[in-house]
């Protein structure tokens, strides 16, 4: 004789959500400039706002934009020696 019992099982459910986004169209030169600026950004790539710029540069690379380390004419060579650095901590001045 057949038997049945009600139970629960684990199931992975993937959900697609619509989130606000920005579409930006730039020239190749502008995109290379963004890559150059990104090379000067420091900070933890996982626990600071730098992670967002890392995503931007990854998308630019995927689109075929030359990285700042290539030879030849690239905006990176015109940047000064300073750097922009993101902290991991929120400050009272910039609490985002």
Backbone torsions as a table, in degrees:
resi	resn	phi	psi	omega
1	UNK	NA	138.2	-180.0
2	UNK	-75.4	147.0	176.7
3	UNK	-128.9	151.9	177.6
4	UNK	-140.7	147.6	177.1
5	UNK	-141.6	138.9	177.9
6	UNK	-76.9	134.3	-178.3
7	UNK	-146.4	-178.1	173.5
8	UNK	-124.9	152.9	176.9
9	UNK	-132.0	155.3	175.9
10	UNK	-82.1	136.9	-178.5
11	UNK	-143.9	129.8	176.7
12	UNK	-85.2	126.2	179.8
13	UNK	-119.1	120.1	176.6
14	UNK	-92.5	137.6	-176.8
15	UNK	-124.8	134.8	176.5
16	UNK	-101.9	127.1	179.1
17	UNK	-120.0	145.4	172.7
18	UNK	-89.7	126.6	179.7
19	UNK	-124.3	153.2	178.1
20	UNK	-61.0	143.2	-178.9
21	UNK	-147.4	165.3	177.8
22	UNK	-123.5	134.6	172.5
23	UNK	-107.7	124.5	-176.3
24	UNK	-121.9	125.1	176.9
25	UNK	-106.9	122.8	-179.6
26	UNK	-132.1	159.8	175.4
27	UNK	-74.7	168.9	176.8
28	UNK	-59.8	-43.7	179.9
29	UNK	-62.0	-40.8	178.2
30	UNK	-65.8	-40.4	178.9
31	UNK	-64.9	-41.0	177.5
32	UNK	-64.8	-34.0	176.5
33	UNK	-65.9	-41.1	175.4
34	UNK	-60.4	-40.5	177.5
35	UNK	-63.1	-41.0	180.0
36	UNK	-64.0	-46.1	179.0
37	UNK	-61.9	-40.8	179.5
38	UNK	-60.7	-29.4	179.5
39	UNK	-67.9	-19.6	-179.0
40	UNK	-95.4	0.9	-178.5
41	UNK	-92.2	125.8	178.8
42	UNK	-110.9	174.6	-179.9
43	UNK	124.1	168.5	-179.3
44	UNK	-68.0	122.5	-177.2
45	UNK	-72.6	-3.2	178.5
46	UNK	-118.4	-27.5	-172.3
47	UNK	-120.5	18.4	176.2
48	UNK	-138.9	171.0	178.0
49	UNK	-59.9	-12.3	176.9
50	UNK	-57.2	-29.5	-178.8
51	UNK	-56.9	-31.8	179.9
52	UNK	-70.7	-38.9	178.6
53	UNK	-71.6	-32.6	175.5
54	UNK	-59.7	-38.4	178.0
55	UNK	-66.3	-37.2	178.5
56	UNK	-65.2	-48.2	-178.9
57	UNK	-65.5	-34.4	176.8
58	UNK	-63.2	-42.7	178.8
59	UNK	-64.3	-39.5	178.4
60	UNK	-65.0	-42.7	176.9
61	UNK	-60.5	-44.8	179.6
62	UNK	-60.5	-28.2	179.6
63	UNK	-84.8	-1.1	176.4
64	UNK	93.5	12.5	178.5
65	UNK	-74.5	134.8	-179.4
66	UNK	-64.1	136.5	176.7
67	UNK	-74.2	161.3	-178.3
68	UNK	-67.8	-16.6	-176.9
69	UNK	-85.6	-1.1	179.4
70	UNK	-72.8	158.0	177.4
71	UNK	-80.3	177.3	176.7
72	UNK	84.8	-163.7	-177.1
73	UNK	-75.8	113.5	178.5
74	UNK	-145.2	140.9	-178.2
75	UNK	-55.8	-23.4	-177.4
76	UNK	-56.9	-35.9	-175.6
77	UNK	-69.6	-11.0	178.9
78	UNK	-95.4	-3.8	179.5
79	UNK	-78.6	147.3	176.7
80	UNK	-74.9	-172.4	-175.4
81	UNK	-88.3	-5.8	-179.0
82	UNK	-72.5	171.1	179.7
83	UNK	-141.6	157.7	173.2
84	UNK	-106.5	131.6	-174.9
85	UNK	-128.6	128.3	175.9
86	UNK	-93.8	132.7	175.2
87	UNK	-85.2	156.5	175.6
88	UNK	-79.4	-19.2	-173.4
89	UNK	-98.2	146.5	172.5
90	UNK	-79.5	143.0	177.6
91	UNK	-109.0	164.5	178.1
92	UNK	-73.3	-22.1	179.4
93	UNK	-77.8	-43.9	178.9
94	UNK	-123.5	82.7	-172.7
95	UNK	-81.8	29.1	179.7
96	UNK	-100.8	NA	NA
